[in-house]
Structures are given as structure tokens and as C-alpha cells.
Amino acid sequence: MDVTKAIKERRAYRSLAPVEITDDLIKDLAGSAQLFCSCFNNQPWRFVFVYDPDQLIKMHDTLSKGNEWVKAASLIIAVFSKPDLDCIIKDRKYYFFDTGMAVAAMILRATELGLIAHPIAGFSPKKAGEVLDIPEEMEIITLINIGKHAEKISPILSEQQIQAEKDRPERLPLAKFVYLNKYTP
């Protein structure tokens, strides 16, 4: 699959079916992040790959209301970092940007492998950090939930979530976020 096809096929589905999590799969996904660019090659991203059934149940307790669908994920990847792992140039901190790019590479690789990789903000970073023994100085940025796309829409989804399963949510037109030569609101 080429990059354009992976970008077009990537969807944040919530109806997930189980997928076998292997060491090779983890190495493949992590390797996609590893190869991605970062400021001075600092690679500020850190990941905890959670697939042990007991540990997944503990992670479910960190989820916000509306994210119960995550319980069907076979793998949850906690993504975290901190500013001093990456470039800090005057008042600019790059760790969010660089970590986000690495996550995008991982998501596209998962798509290429026929998987769903759905990042979420709906969780308690404090609780997740406690479950995963992540030091407090680290910032948990997102949880990426991995599974296969289920053939049937999950009955636990809200009406809005069901609609997003059926049709790709509308994207902003380019004219809403692309400016030429200078910002012109």
C-alpha cells in the first residue's frame, strides 16, 4: 500500500474486533515510529504497549464516559513524553510535534497492516500513569487503541458514533485552513 492509499483508508473506527498481538507486530509498529523524523533526531516519544488482559482491564478504568468501545481493543498504546526529551529553542518546545509525527507514522503502518489505530483524548492521564507506572514528570499525550475493524457496528456506540462508523466525518474544505503567502482570515 502506498502512503496516499493509507491516508485515504485510515479511519478512526470504534467497532473493533480482536486481533492477535505478537512481538513482531509491536516491533513493526514501534519501528515505524523509530524511523520517523524529530528535532536533532532526539526521538522524544515513549510508548507502553498494553496487551495483557489483566492490564487492559486496569486501563479500561482510566477511560472517560463515551469511550467504553475501547474495551474491545486488543492493544492500547500509551504515548508519552516530556519537553526536555526534545529540542527547546527559546520558547518553542518540539516534543508534542515530533511525538505526533511518530504516532502518525505508526497509525499509517497499522492501516497498511489492515488494522484500526484509533487515538483518543477521553481518558484520565493521571490514572493511566498510575496503572502503567509512568513517572509524573512525563505527559501522557494519547492512547492509541488497536484492533481489526468489526463487521458489525458495536451496539454500545452513541448515535453520533454510529453515524461516524457509517460515513467518514466531514472534513474542512482546504480554504478553511490553507493560506497562501500570509494568513488572511
Secondary structure, DSSP 8 states (H G I E B T S, - for coil): --HHHHHHH------EE-----HHHHHHHHHHHHTS--GGG----EEEEE--HHHHHHHHTTB-TT-GGGGG-SEEEEEEE-GGGS-EETTEE-HHHHHHHHHHHHHHHHHHTT-EEEEE--B-HHHHHHHHT--TTSEEEEEEEEEEE-SS--TTS-HHHHHHHHS------GGGT--SSS---
